Amino acid sequence: MRDQIQRAAVSVMSNIAEGFERGTKLEMLNFLFIARGSCGEVRAQLYVALDVGYLSEERFKSLKFRAEECSRMIYSFIQSLKVSRFQGLQYKQGRTEEQKKREEFDRQIREIVEKAREERRREGKI
């Protein structure tokens, strides 16, 4: 059970990275949805672990909150990317242009993540 939860959690990060490296906005969005699905898988496994007595109620609530927070952050990222003008690195126009786009995309990711964290802080959830 622990290994299954760990694989699903690692899948979140891996799918975000793979989506980014695919080089297009649409593929990035697709992999973000897959990553969000992995957050749901983690939550489902946590419920099973609670039901069979592997987790205390307190530990379950803490871990479930983290998985839900991750899912909300990915959802915020998806919504921001949907309306973004960024099309992806595959539409590059040369080495220098590719680097600029990668830096801009990295900046957008940091901005979106920070905005989601700030929202959670304001809501008192972090």
C-alpha positions in Angstrom: 0.0 0.0 0.0 2.8 2.4 0.9 4.5 1.7 -2.4 1.3 2.3 -4.3 0.8 5.7 -2.7 4.4 6.6 -3.3 4.2 5.7 -7.0 1.0 7.8 -7.4 2.6 10.7 -5.6 5.8 10.5 -7.7 3.5 10.3 -10.8 2.2 13.8 -10.1 5.6 15.4 -10.4 6.7 13.1 -13.3 3.6 14.0 -15.4 4.1 17.7 -14.8 7.8 17.4 -15.9 6.9 15.2 -18.9 4.1 17.6 -20.0 6.6 20.5 -19.9 9.2 18.7 -21.9 6.7 17.7 -24.6 6.9 21.3 -25.8 3.3 22.3 -26.5 0.6 23.9 -24.5 -2.0 21.3 -25.3 0.3 18.4 -24.2 1.2 20.3 -21.1 -2.5 20.7 -20.2 -3.1 17.0 -20.9 -0.3 15.9 -18.6 -1.5 18.4 -15.9 -4.8 16.6 -15.9 -3.1 13.3 -15.6 -1.1 14.7 -12.7 -4.3 15.8 -11.1 -5.7 12.4 -11.5 -2.7 11.0 -9.7 -3.6 13.3 -6.8 -7.0 11.7 -6.7 -5.4 8.3 -6.7 -3.3 9.2 -3.7 -6.5 10.3 -1.9 -8.3 7.1 -2.7 -5.4 5.1 -1.4 -5.3 7.1 1.8 -8.9 6.2 2.4 -8.1 2.6 1.9 -5.2 2.9 4.3 -7.4 4.5 6.9 -10.1 1.9 6.5 -7.8 -1.0 7.1 -6.1 0.7 10.0 -2.8 1.6 8.5 -3.3 5.3 9.3 -4.6 7.2 12.3 -7.5 9.6 11.7 -5.1 12.5 12.4 -2.4 11.3 10.0 -5.0 10.6 7.3 -6.5 14.1 7.6 -3.0 15.7 7.3 -2.0 13.6 4.3 -5.4 14.1 2.6 -5.2 17.8 3.1 -1.8 17.8 1.3 -3.1 15.8 -1.6 -6.1 18.1 -1.9 -3.8 21.2 -1.8 -1.7 19.7 -4.6 -4.7 19.0 -6.7 -6.0 22.6 -6.2 -2.6 24.0 -7.2 -2.5 21.9 -10.3 -6.1 23.1 -11.1 -5.0 26.7 -10.7 -2.1 26.1 -13.0 -4.4 24.5 -15.6 -6.8 27.4 -15.5 -4.0 29.9 -15.9 -2.3 28.0 -18.7 -5.6 27.7 -20.6 -5.8 31.5 -21.0 -2.1 32.1 -21.4 -0.7 33.2 -24.8 2.2 30.8 -24.3 2.0 28.0 -26.9 5.0 25.9 -26.0 8.6 25.4 -26.8 7.9 23.4 -29.9 7.0 26.6 -31.6 10.5 27.9 -31.2 12.3 30.1 -33.7 15.9 29.3 -32.8 18.1 28.6 -29.9 18.0 32.1 -28.4 14.2 32.2 -28.8 13.8 28.8 -27.2 15.7 29.9 -24.1 13.6 33.0 -23.8 10.4 31.0 -24.0 11.7 28.4 -21.5 12.6 31.2 -19.0 9.2 32.9 -19.6 7.4 29.6 -19.0 9.4 29.0 -15.8 8.5 32.5 -14.6 4.8 31.8 -15.3 5.0 28.5 -13.4 6.6 30.2 -10.4 4.0 33.0 -10.5 1.1 30.7 -10.7 2.3 28.5 -7.9 3.0 31.5 -5.7 -0.5 32.9 -6.5 -2.1 29.6 -5.5 0.0 29.4 -2.3 -1.0 33.0 -1.4 -4.7 32.2 -2.0 -4.4 29.2 0.4 -2.7 31.4 3.0 -5.4 34.0 2.8 -8.0 31.2 3.2 -6.1 30.0 6.3 -5.5 26.6 4.7 -1.7 26.7 4.9 
